Amino acid sequence: MSIVHSGPLRVGIVGCGNIAVNFHVPACLALPEAVEIVGLADPTPERLEAGRVAAGLSRERVHADAAALIAREDVDVVDVCTPQHLHRDIAIAAAGAGKHVLCEKPIAAAPADAAAMVAAADEAGTVLAVVHNYLFFPYVAALRELIAAGELGEVRTVRVDMLGVVDSPGAAGYRPQWRKDPTASGGGVLMDMLHAVYLAEHLLGLPAGRVSGFVDGAAGDAVESLALARLEADGRAASVNVAWGMGEGGITVSGTKGRAVVRYRGDGTPPWAPFEQLTVTTAAGTRTVALPAGAELGPLIADALRDTVADVAAAIRANRPPAATGAQALHTLEATIATYASAALGRTVAVPFDPGSPLHRRGVVGLDELDVPLDSPVRRRGLFGLS
Ligand SMILES: NC(=O)c1ccc[n+]([C@@H]2O[C@H](COP(=O)([O-])OP(=O)(O)OC[C@H]3O[C@@H](n4cnc5c(N)ncnc54)[C@H](O)[C@@H]3O)[C@@H](O)[C@H]2O)c1
């Protein structure tokens, strides 16, 4: 579908929680030539009001029901900012109404939902873009440039450590603990920080084909608070280590000719700890890549969200793919769920999943249809609804 009018793309935001009000609304307001917020929807009255005030809209332009927003003729793009188990119906309705979609990550909680979203956009001829905003961090762009320039040779291994993730609740007026409910979130800290998974795949230069994992959770929690994943891709491998806690953060890319190492303040985890240094070591020695000082969390995410929205608007106008397509996001989702499945089943798990697999149909909660051993640590912990 092409946009016929020449002004900014008219955006309707669905879900006025933390990410929408703190980052999507300011991102759109920072790009007046590219986009204009024309409406919002949220069934939680205090969140709808918070969004309305932040976006500076009159009461008649905001809705309790997303369907009313999606039906409006003056909306070109629907920006989906609800928790992930609710993305599918909104994105499919939007595509059915001929709207382009920008969807928060993870694209969905279950791969089949994500696949249905991709199919709906394909059928409608609309764009389905997903917010993989860490791709826009300046040091990530610099890393990808130096890999593409060949300075590291052929990439062999990637390590992405985010072991000091802050466990942030959702907006108070809705369900602050939805991230701890696997039927809503689709998983714990790794699902929330699947940023680490797509970063690893982008730095490897290939999507993962086989995944193995270890996960553990705090007593009484139904989702993991610690996840270690190994992603294999055609002779290359990444390890992705993520936890709610106080562990180390950092990225290392090793190739046949050199290595690149990213460090954050106090060896902390991004985006809470600002970027500190990117070094490249080859046979010629070690150099520090010249980059601007690392921003604190607020401005870092604000800039990355602004760049994400700008990219999607440009992609729609130019009829080119956005930085993260629905199909790419579906793959990242499956690699994340494969980590859980591997940890539960005690073996390496291949991605993409068979479409008939319960993991594809239902995501991590589909583990209850598989032969998870009685002594599986995931079952013993009572994670993901297993008992
Ligand atoms: N890209 C990032 O860096 C980033 C950061 C945080 C959150 N997120 C993602 O953004 C999404 C939302 O996260 P959050 O932290 O803002 O959650 P939140 O709990 O703060 O907000 C969720 C909002 O969705 C609203 N909602 C619920 N059902 C709805 C419906 N049917 N229609 C419209 N609105 C509805 C709730 O009322 C609430 O206002 C999640 O998918 C999350 O993973 C991404």
Ligand as a Chemical Component Dictionary entry (heavy atoms), coordinates in Angstrom:
data_LIG
# 
_chem_comp.id                   LIG 
_chem_comp.type                 NON-POLYMER 
_chem_comp.pdbx_formal_charge   0 
_chem_comp.three_letter_code    LIG 
# 
loop_
_chem_comp_atom.comp_id 
_chem_comp_atom.atom_id 
_chem_comp_atom.alt_atom_id 
_chem_comp_atom.type_symbol 
_chem_comp_atom.charge 
_chem_comp_atom.model_Cartn_x 
_chem_comp_atom.model_Cartn_y 
_chem_comp_atom.model_Cartn_z 
_chem_comp_atom.pdbx_ordinal 
LIG N1  N1  N 0  12.143 -1.497 22.718 1  
LIG C1  C1  C 0  12.356 -1.342 24.000 2  
LIG O1  O1  O 0  13.441 -0.939 24.407 3  
LIG C2  C2  C 0  11.226 -1.630 24.969 4  
LIG C3  C3  C 0  11.299 -1.194 26.297 5  
LIG C4  C4  C 0  10.207 -1.457 27.132 6  
LIG C5  C5  C 0  9.110  -2.154 26.673 7  
LIG N2  N2  N 1  9.093  -2.606 25.373 8  
LIG C6  C6  C 0  7.939  -3.384 24.861 9  
LIG O2  O2  O 0  6.805  -2.537 24.774 10 
LIG C7  C7  C 0  5.607  -3.264 25.079 11 
LIG C8  C8  C 0  4.895  -2.574 26.247 12 
LIG O3  O3  O 0  5.764  -2.529 27.368 13 
LIG P1  P1  P 0  5.549  -1.452 28.547 14 
LIG O4  O4  O 0  6.738  -1.557 29.420 15 
LIG O5  O5  O -1 5.200  -0.131 27.973 16 
LIG O6  O6  O 0  4.274  -2.078 29.274 17 
LIG P2  P2  P 0  3.285  -1.386 30.337 18 
LIG O7  O7  O 0  2.767  -2.439 31.203 19 
LIG O8  O8  O 0  3.972  -0.207 30.951 20 
LIG O9  O9  O 0  2.110  -0.826 29.404 21 
LIG C9  C9  C 0  1.225  -1.648 28.690 22 
LIG C10 C10 C 0  0.067  -0.774 28.244 23 
LIG O10 O10 O 0  -0.764 -1.510 27.322 24 
LIG C11 C11 C 0  -2.106 -1.149 27.621 25 
LIG N3  N3  N 0  -3.030 -2.138 27.049 26 
LIG C12 C12 C 0  -3.358 -3.359 27.545 27 
LIG N4  N4  N 0  -4.251 -3.956 26.735 28 
LIG C13 C13 C 0  -4.485 -3.090 25.709 29 
LIG C14 C14 C 0  -5.320 -3.127 24.534 30 
LIG N5  N5  N 0  -6.072 -4.199 24.257 31 
LIG N6  N6  N 0  -5.326 -2.059 23.714 32 
LIG C15 C15 C 0  -4.565 -0.986 23.971 33 
LIG N7  N7  N 0  -3.748 -0.878 25.057 34 
LIG C16 C16 C 0  -3.716 -1.933 25.908 35 
LIG C17 C17 C 0  -2.141 -1.081 29.140 36 
LIG O11 O11 O 0  -3.288 -0.397 29.618 37 
LIG C18 C18 C 0  -0.838 -0.345 29.421 38 
LIG O12 O12 O 0  -1.026 1.061  29.383 39 
LIG C19 C19 C 0  6.058  -4.706 25.381 40 
LIG O13 O13 O 0  5.919  -5.506 24.228 41 
LIG C20 C20 C 0  7.534  -4.528 25.761 42 
LIG O14 O14 O 0  8.323  -5.679 25.529 43 
LIG C21 C21 C 0  10.129 -2.353 24.532 44 
# 
loop_
_chem_comp_bond.comp_id 
_chem_comp_bond.atom_id_1 
_chem_comp_bond.atom_id_2 
_chem_comp_bond.value_order 
_chem_comp_bond.pdbx_ordinal 
LIG N1  C1  SING 1  
LIG C1  O1  DOUB 2  
LIG C1  C2  SING 3  
LIG C2  C3  SING 4  
LIG C2  C21 DOUB 5  
LIG C3  C4  DOUB 6  
LIG C4  C5  SING 7  
LIG C5  N2  DOUB 8  
LIG N2  C6  SING 9  
LIG N2  C21 SING 10 
LIG C6  O2  SING 11 
LIG C6  C20 SING 12 
LIG O2  C7  SING 13 
LIG C7  C8  SING 14 
LIG C7  C19 SING 15 
LIG C8  O3  SING 16 
LIG O3  P1  SING 17 
LIG P1  O4  DOUB 18 
LIG P1  O5  SING 19 
LIG P1  O6  SING 20 
LIG O6  P2  SING 21 
LIG P2  O7  DOUB 22 
LIG P2  O8  SING 23 
LIG P2  O9  SING 24 
LIG O9  C9  SING 25 
LIG C9  C10 SING 26 
LIG C10 O10 SING 27 
LIG C10 C18 SING 28 
LIG O10 C11 SING 29 
LIG C11 N3  SING 30 
LIG C11 C17 SING 31 
LIG N3  C12 SING 32 
LIG N3  C16 SING 33 
LIG C12 N4  DOUB 34 
LIG N4  C13 SING 35 
LIG C13 C14 SING 36 
LIG C13 C16 DOUB 37 
LIG C14 N5  SING 38 
LIG C14 N6  DOUB 39 
LIG N6  C15 SING 40 
LIG C15 N7  DOUB 41 
LIG N7  C16 SING 42 
LIG C17 O11 SING 43 
LIG C17 C18 SING 44 
LIG C18 O12 SING 45 
LIG C19 O13 SING 46 
LIG C19 C20 SING 47 
LIG C20 O14 SING 48 
# 
